[in-house]
């Protein structure tokens, strides 16, 4: 799954050019699922502790 052009992630166009490859991997592998019930990536926002913990947990579960 790609985040660009995804109608469920309308703010995907705000991802910085240097981060696009990493975002493709993170979204495509399910590591990043988005905010607001998965409808926003919020690429220019901040992540709170619980969001970081969820990302780390998904990564650890995927790459045991």
N, C-alpha and C positions, 0 to 999 in steps of 0.2 A: 504494500500500500504506500502510495506516495502522498505527501502532504500538500504538494503544489497542485492547485486546481481542484482540490477536494472541497466540495461545497459544505462539508461538515467542519472545515477548518478555514473559515473565511479570512483569518488574519495571517495565513501562511505567507502572503506576499511581503510581510514585514520581517521575515527572516533575513538576516544579513547574508550577503553573498558568500562570505568566508565560512558560514555555518551551515550552508545548505546540504552539503554531502553528509555531515554528521546528523543533521535533522532527518534526512531521508532514512538513514540507518536506524536512528532511535525511534522514529515513528513507525517505520516499517517492521521493526522487530518487536514492537509493543512496549518498549522501555518507556517511551513518552506517550501518554494517551490524551493529554490535553486537560484544560481546566473547564469549568462551567459545564459539567456533564459531558466532557470530551468535545465540546464545540469550539474551543479556542486553544491555540498553542501558546499565545501570549509571549512571543519570542523576545519582546523588548521589556518584559516585566521581571519581577523578582519571584523567586521560589521560597516558600516558607519551609520550616523544618520538616513538617509532615510530608510535604510534597517531595523534598529531597530524599526522605526515608523511603517513600514509596518507589521512587526511581531506583534507588540502590537495591531495594528488595527485589524488584522485577528483574534487574540485571543479575543479581546473585542467583535467583531461581532459574533464569534462562541459561546461565553459564556455570552451572555447578561443576 
